[in-house]
Amino acid sequence: MRRLVLSFVTIALLLAHVPARADDLLLDRFQDYLEALRTQAGIPGLSASVIGYNQTAWERAFGKQDNERAIATRTDTPFQLDGLTQVLTSAIVLRCLEEGELSLDDPLGKFSPGTVDANITIRQALSHTSADQVFRYRLDRVDALAPAIAACTGNPFVESFARRLGLFSMRDSVPGSNVVQLAPTSSANLTSSMLDQYRSVLGRLASPYAVDARGVASPSRYVATTLTPSSGLISTVQDVGQFVLGLRTPRLIVSTETLAMAWRPGLGANSQPLPHGLGWFVQSYNGETIVWQFGVSSGASSSLIVMVPGRGLTLVLLANSDGLSWPFPLASGDLTVSPFGRLFLGLFVR
């Protein structure tokens, strides 16, 4: 951790000498600094993408997706998204809202009367707030949205999610690693061809690693096998990029107005902005609104997405260790505690 901080200090000093004129130069520098941070964090494999207004501007892969078999990471390498899954869940819920099937003020008990969070509303689950307007980052409450999504679509949650992946043009994504165990005849929405595609993607899934204090990576295992609203989605930076581009296409996923609502922070009991919107963290940096989210599974995987709507820029990072997220208190709602987040902001939001 100390080496990672020192490395970032060095990078921060270098940033002061990077001209803000040449996009190619910035991306080249970003690639070099990102690789330095990856090495210091001991991340075996990392896939990265920067998406512009209407296309992917840059994508790179670093290290190995499988150390034991010496398989290099690729930009189409699938990774576990962990908590990043909730940004897609949010998009699905917001689409249901626009279709009039759900209301943000619906209590979760309306769809699952026996849940312990029966009095929590959809809005509160997506924004990680409670009735007392206090922010508490709780993925278990996001998971309680599954019955609401099923009620909206008329299909079980996993099948509903699978159909939305097609709408989002995410062809290399899998709604939970155990989805292939479902019989093709169990649902018209999970066809044999879909399950075959899922098997193909899972065959390329990055191997997970636990990294010790010396930076030595050891094979581990993924904990999440079943898709939930907050975790379990498997995807690539290319597919996440397609989702991002879909968000920027008016009404393809949700309307511009609905997206703006999702990217507006809630207000606490003291009327001060909270760190989270609907499915996304929201904060200000150098006068720009930043929306972001992270995912992590201890000793296995991590992910980070950072959007700068005013500049039409998005960063996507996926890793096969927890080094992107675990060492940093991201759940508190401040992206700048992450050297990966600060690197992107320092270069592109100056």
C-alpha positions as CSV (number, residue, x, y, z in Angstrom):
1,M,0.0,0.0,0.0
2,R,2.8,2.4,0.9
3,R,4.6,1.7,-2.4
4,L,1.4,2.4,-4.3
5,V,1.0,5.7,-2.6
6,L,4.6,6.7,-3.3
7,S,4.2,5.7,-6.9
8,F,1.1,7.9,-7.2
9,V,3.0,10.8,-5.7
10,T,5.6,10.4,-8.4
11,I,3.0,10.3,-11.1
12,A,1.2,13.4,-9.7
13,L,4.4,15.3,-9.9
14,L,4.8,14.3,-13.5
15,L,1.3,15.3,-14.4
16,A,2.2,18.9,-13.8
17,H,4.4,18.8,-16.9
18,V,1.9,17.1,-19.2
19,P,0.4,19.5,-21.8
20,A,-3.4,19.4,-22.0
21,R,-3.5,19.8,-25.8
22,A,-2.8,16.5,-27.5
23,D,-5.3,13.7,-26.8
24,D,-2.9,11.0,-28.1
25,L,-0.1,12.2,-25.8
26,L,-2.5,12.2,-22.8
27,L,-3.6,8.7,-23.6
28,D,0.0,7.5,-24.0
29,R,0.9,9.0,-20.7
30,F,-2.2,7.6,-19.1
31,Q,-1.2,4.1,-20.4
32,D,2.2,4.4,-18.9
33,Y,1.0,5.7,-15.5
34,L,-1.8,3.1,-15.4
35,E,0.7,0.3,-15.9
36,A,2.9,1.7,-13.1
37,L,0.0,1.7,-10.7
38,R,-1.1,-1.8,-11.8
39,T,2.4,-3.1,-11.1
40,Q,2.6,-1.4,-7.7
41,A,-0.8,-2.8,-6.7
42,G,0.3,-6.3,-7.8
43,I,-2.7,-6.7,-10.1
44,P,-2.0,-9.7,-12.4
45,G,-4.4,-8.6,-15.2
46,L,-6.1,-5.4,-16.0
47,S,-8.3,-4.3,-18.9
48,A,-9.0,-0.6,-19.5
49,S,-11.0,1.5,-21.8
50,V,-11.7,5.3,-22.3
51,I,-15.0,6.0,-24.1
52,G,-15.7,9.3,-25.7
53,Y,-19.0,10.9,-26.7
54,N,-19.9,8.4,-29.4
55,Q,-17.1,5.8,-29.6
56,T,-14.4,4.1,-27.7
57,A,-11.4,6.4,-27.8
58,W,-8.8,4.1,-26.3
59,E,-8.6,0.6,-24.9
60,R,-5.6,-1.5,-23.6
61,A,-4.9,-4.7,-21.7
62,F,-2.1,-5.2,-19.2
63,G,-0.5,-8.2,-17.6
64,K,-1.9,-11.7,-17.5
65,Q,-5.5,-13.0,-17.2
66,D,-4.1,-16.4,-16.2
67,N,-0.6,-16.4,-14.7
68,E,-0.3,-20.2,-14.6
69,R,-1.0,-20.6,-18.3
70,A,0.8,-17.4,-19.3
71,I,-2.4,-16.1,-21.0
72,A,-2.1,-12.4,-21.7
73,T,-5.1,-10.1,-20.8
74,R,-7.1,-8.8,-23.7
75,T,-9.7,-6.1,-24.1
76,D,-12.3,-8.8,-24.7
77,T,-11.3,-10.7,-21.5
78,P,-14.3,-11.3,-19.3
79,F,-14.1,-10.2,-15.7
80,Q,-16.4,-10.3,-12.7
81,L,-18.0,-6.9,-12.3
82,D,-19.0,-7.3,-8.6
83,G,-20.6,-4.1,-7.4
84,L,-20.5,-2.5,-10.8
85,T,-23.5,-4.7,-11.6
86,Q,-25.7,-2.2,-9.8
87,V,-25.3,0.4,-12.5
88,L,-27.0,-1.9,-15.0
89,T,-29.6,-2.8,-12.4
90,S,-30.3,0.9,-12.0
91,A,-30.8,1.3,-15.7
92,I,-33.3,-1.6,-15.8
93,V,-35.2,-0.1,-12.9
94,L,-35.2,3.4,-14.5
95,R,-36.5,1.8,-17.7
96,C,-39.3,0.2,-15.7
97,L,-40.0,3.6,-14.2
98,E,-40.4,5.2,-17.7
99,E,-42.7,2.4,-18.8
100,G,-44.9,3.1,-15.8
101,E,-44.4,-0.3,-14.3
102,L,-42.5,0.9,-11.2
103,S,-42.3,4.0,-9.0
104,L,-39.3,5.1,-7.1
105,D,-41.5,5.4,-4.0
106,D,-42.7,1.9,-4.2
107,P,-41.8,0.0,-1.0
108,L,-39.9,-3.2,-1.5
109,G,-42.5,-5.0,0.6
110,K,-45.0,-4.4,-2.3
111,F,-43.0,-7.0,-4.3
112,S,-41.7,-9.2,-1.5
113,P,-43.8,-8.9,1.6
114,G,-41.6,-11.0,3.8
115,T,-38.4,-9.0,3.2
116,V,-36.7,-7.4,6.2
117,D,-36.5,-4.2,4.1
118,A,-40.2,-4.1,3.3
119,N,-40.4,-0.4,4.2
120,I,-37.4,0.6,2.2
121,T,-38.4,2.2,-1.1
122,I,-36.8,1.6,-4.5
123,R,-35.3,5.1,-4.4
124,Q,-33.7,4.4,-1.1
125,A,-32.3,1.0,-2.2
126,L,-30.7,2.5,-5.3
127,S,-29.3,5.5,-3.4
128,H,-28.2,3.6,-0.4
129,T,-30.2,5.8,2.0
130,S,-32.7,5.1,4.7
131,A,-35.9,6.7,5.9
132,D,-33.8,9.0,8.1
133,Q,-32.0,10.3,4.9
134,V,-28.7,8.9,6.1
135,F,-26.3,7.4,3.5
136,R,-25.3,3.8,4.2
137,Y,-23.6,1.8,1.5
138,R,-25.5,-1.5,1.6
139,L,-25.5,-3.8,-1.4
140,D,-27.9,-6.2,0.4
141,R,-30.7,-3.6,-0.1
142,V,-29.9,-3.3,-3.8
143,D,-30.3,-7.1,-4.0
144,A,-33.8,-6.7,-2.6
145,L,-34.8,-5.1,-5.9
146,A,-34.9,-8.5,-7.7
147,P,-38.6,-9.1,-7.1
148,A,-39.5,-5.5,-8.3
149,I,-37.6,-6.1,-11.5
150,A,-39.3,-9.5,-12.0
151,A,-42.7,-7.8,-11.4
152,C,-41.9,-5.1,-14.0
153,T,-40.8,-7.5,-16.7
154,G,-43.0,-10.5,-16.0
155,N,-40.0,-12.8,-16.0
156,P,-37.7,-14.1,-13.2
157,F,-34.9,-11.7,-12.4
158,V,-32.0,-13.5,-14.1
159,E,-34.0,-13.9,-17.3
160,S,-35.1,-10.3,-17.2
161,F,-31.4,-9.2,-16.8
162,A,-30.3,-11.5,-19.7
163,R,-32.9,-9.9,-22.0
164,R,-31.7,-6.4,-21.1
165,L,-28.1,-7.3,-21.8
166,G,-29.2,-7.8,-25.4
167,L,-30.9,-4.5,-25.4
168,F,-27.7,-2.9,-24.1
169,S,-25.7,-4.6,-27.0
170,M,-23.6,-6.5,-24.4
171,R,-23.0,-9.7,-26.4
172,D,-20.0,-10.9,-24.4
173,S,-21.6,-10.7,-21.0
174,V,-23.0,-13.5,-18.7
175,P,-25.7,-13.0,-16.1
176,G,-24.0,-15.1,-13.4
177,S,-21.6,-18.0,-13.9
178,N,-24.2,-20.6,-12.9
179,V,-26.7,-19.5,-15.6
180,V,-25.4,-22.2,-17.9
181,Q,-26.7,-24.8,-15.4
182,L,-30.3,-23.7,-16.3
183,A,-32.0,-26.0,-18.8
184,P,-32.6,-24.3,-22.2
185,T,-36.2,-25.5,-22.1
186,S,-36.9,-23.8,-18.7
187,S,-37.5,-20.4,-20.3
188,A,-38.0,-19.0,-23.8
189,N,-35.7,-16.2,-22.8
190,L,-32.7,-18.4,-22.2
191,T,-32.3,-20.3,-25.5
192,S,-29.7,-22.9,-26.3
193,S,-27.8,-20.5,-28.4
194,M,-27.7,-18.0,-25.5
195,L,-26.4,-20.6,-23.1
196,D,-23.8,-21.7,-25.7
197,Q,-22.6,-18.1,-25.9
198,Y,-22.4,-17.9,-22.2
199,R,-20.3,-21.0,-22.0
200,S,-17.9,-19.6,-24.6
201,V,-17.5,-16.4,-22.6
202,L,-17.0,-18.3,-19.3
203,G,-14.3,-20.3,-21.0
204,R,-12.3,-17.0,-21.4
205,L,-13.0,-15.7,-17.9
206,A,-10.0,-14.1,-16.2
207,S,-8.6,-16.3,-13.3
208,P,-9.0,-14.6,-9.9
209,Y,-6.0,-13.9,-7.7
210,A,-5.3,-13.0,-4.1
211,V,-2.2,-10.7,-3.7
212,D,-0.3,-10.6,-0.5
213,A,1.6,-7.7,1.1
214,R,4.7,-8.5,-0.9
215,G,2.7,-8.2,-4.2
216,V,2.8,-12.0,-4.8
217,A,-0.3,-13.3,-6.5
218,S,-1.8,-16.6,-5.7
219,P,-4.8,-18.3,-7.5
220,S,-8.0,-17.9,-5.6
221,R,-11.7,-18.4,-6.5
222,Y,-14.7,-16.3,-7.2
223,V,-17.3,-16.2,-4.5
224,A,-20.2,-14.9,-6.6
225,T,-21.8,-17.5,-8.9
226,T,-25.4,-16.3,-9.0
227,L,-26.5,-13.0,-10.5
228,T,-28.0,-10.6,-8.1
229,P,-28.9,-6.9,-8.6
230,S,-25.6,-5.9,-7.0
231,S,-23.2,-8.5,-8.1
232,G,-22.4,-11.6,-10.3
233,L,-22.4,-10.0,-13.8
234,I,-19.5,-11.1,-16.0
235,S,-18.5,-8.7,-18.7
236,T,-15.6,-7.1,-20.7
237,V,-14.5,-3.5,-21.0
238,Q,-15.8,-3.5,-24.6
239,D,-19.3,-4.6,-23.5
240,V,-19.3,-2.1,-20.6
241,G,-18.3,0.5,-23.2
242,Q,-21.4,-0.5,-25.3
243,F,-23.6,0.1,-22.2
244,V,-22.0,3.5,-21.7
245,L,-22.6,4.5,-25.4
246,G,-26.2,3.3,-25.0
247,L,-26.7,5.6,-22.0
248,R,-25.6,8.5,-24.2
249,T,-28.1,7.6,-27.0
250,P,-31.3,9.3,-26.0
251,R,-34.1,6.9,-25.1
252,L,-32.1,3.8,-26.2
253,I,-31.8,2.7,-22.6
254,V,-33.4,5.6,-20.7
255,S,-34.2,9.2,-21.5
256,T,-31.8,12.1,-21.0
257,E,-34.1,13.5,-18.3
258,T,-34.3,10.2,-16.4
259,L,-30.5,9.8,-16.5
260,A,-30.0,13.3,-15.2
261,M,-32.3,12.4,-12.3
262,A,-30.2,9.3,-11.6
263,W,-27.0,11.4,-11.6
264,R,-28.4,13.9,-9.1
265,P,-27.2,13.3,-5.5
266,G,-29.8,12.9,-2.9
267,L,-30.2,15.3,0.0
268,G,-29.6,14.4,3.6
269,A,-31.6,15.4,6.6
270,N,-29.6,18.7,6.8
271,S,-30.3,19.4,3.1
272,Q,-26.7,18.8,2.2
273,P,-25.9,16.6,-0.9
274,L,-25.3,12.9,-0.2
275,P,-22.6,11.0,-2.1
276,H,-24.9,8.8,-4.1
277,G,-27.6,9.1,-6.8
278,L,-29.6,6.2,-8.2
279,G,-27.1,3.5,-8.8
280,W,-24.1,5.8,-9.0
281,F,-21.9,7.8,-6.7
282,V,-22.0,11.5,-7.6
283,Q,-19.4,14.1,-6.7
284,S,-17.9,17.3,-8.0
285,Y,-14.3,17.7,-9.1
286,N,-12.8,20.9,-10.5
287,G,-16.3,22.1,-11.2
288,E,-17.3,19.0,-13.1
289,T,-19.9,16.5,-12.1
290,I,-18.3,13.0,-11.7
291,V,-20.5,9.9,-11.6
292,W,-18.8,6.6,-10.7
293,Q,-19.1,3.2,-9.2
294,F,-16.8,0.4,-8.0
295,G,-16.9,-3.3,-7.5
296,V,-14.8,-5.6,-5.4
297,S,-14.6,-9.2,-4.2
298,S,-11.8,-9.6,-1.6
299,G,-8.9,-11.7,-2.9
300,A,-10.5,-12.2,-6.4
301,S,-11.6,-9.2,-8.5
302,S,-12.3,-5.5,-8.7
303,S,-13.7,-2.9,-11.1
304,L,-14.1,0.9,-11.5
305,I,-16.1,3.1,-13.8
306,V,-15.8,6.9,-13.9
307,M,-17.9,9.1,-16.1
308,V,-17.5,12.8,-16.7
309,P,-20.8,13.7,-18.4
310,G,-19.9,17.3,-19.2
311,R,-16.8,16.2,-21.2
312,G,-18.2,13.0,-22.7
313,L,-15.5,10.8,-21.1
314,T,-15.8,7.5,-19.3
315,L,-13.1,5.3,-17.8
316,V,-13.7,1.5,-17.3
317,L,-11.2,-0.6,-15.4
318,L,-11.6,-4.4,-14.7
319,A,-9.0,-6.5,-12.8
320,N,-8.6,-10.1,-11.6
321,S,-7.5,-9.1,-8.1
322,D,-9.0,-6.7,-5.6
323,G,-6.3,-4.1,-6.1
324,L,-8.5,-1.5,-7.9
325,S,-10.8,-1.1,-4.9
326,W,-10.1,-3.1,-1.7
327,P,-7.2,-0.9,-0.4
328,F,-9.3,2.3,-0.6
329,P,-12.4,3.4,1.3
330,L,-14.4,4.0,-1.8
331,A,-17.7,3.2,-0.1
332,S,-17.4,6.5,1.7
333,G,-18.2,8.2,-1.6
334,D,-14.9,10.0,-2.5
335,L,-13.2,8.8,-5.7
336,T,-10.1,10.8,-5.0
337,V,-9.0,8.3,-2.3
338,S,-8.2,5.9,-5.2
339,P,-4.9,6.6,-7.1
340,F,-6.6,5.1,-10.2
341,G,-9.4,7.6,-10.0
342,R,-7.1,10.4,-9.2
343,L,-4.9,9.5,-12.2
344,F,-7.8,9.7,-14.6
345,L,-9.2,12.9,-13.0
346,G,-5.8,14.6,-12.9
347,L,-5.1,14.0,-16.6
348,F,-8.5,14.5,-18.1
349,V,-10.4,16.8,-15.8
350,R,-7.9,19.6,-15.3
